[in-house]
Amino acid sequence: MAAGYRSGLEDKVQSDLTSRGVPHDYEAVKVRYSKPASHHKYTPDFRLLANGILVETKGRFMTADRTKHELIKKQHPDLDIRFVFDRSKSPISKGSKTTYASWCASRGFLFADKSVPQEWVDEPYLQSRIDALEAARA
């Protein structure tokens, strides 16, 4: 695993974005959100600099991660957070019929497997994305 990355998937996504010449940064912004009676900060893994899309990479998508992203979406509905999974067809828990993909789809999160799709990279700049991120900054 490359220095500075928390997982092999983050390292692979960073290498892929770099090899395709996609301007991006890594864990460069913090987004504030609140849990009942406490305040927290979320640091997205990647921000696509050309269009403000936030990308979160997940090998395992644990209950705490899902809860956090539901809170963030409720408190900052205009943020464009998307997921890249090792395997989006994985069940959210042992024996569950709900997969990472179906969880995302039911909550309005876009997702992909293994790498950031070129369609995301090619999406145009939207001032509303940038405004939403600025409003949510910690």
Secondary structure, DSSP 8 states (H G I E B T S, - for coil): --TT-SSHHHHHHHHHHHHTT--EEES---EEEEETTEEEEE--SEEETTT--EEEEESS--HHHHHHHHHHHHH-TT--EEEEES-TTSBSSTT-S-BHHHHHHHHT--EEESS--HHHHHS---HHHHHHHHHHB-
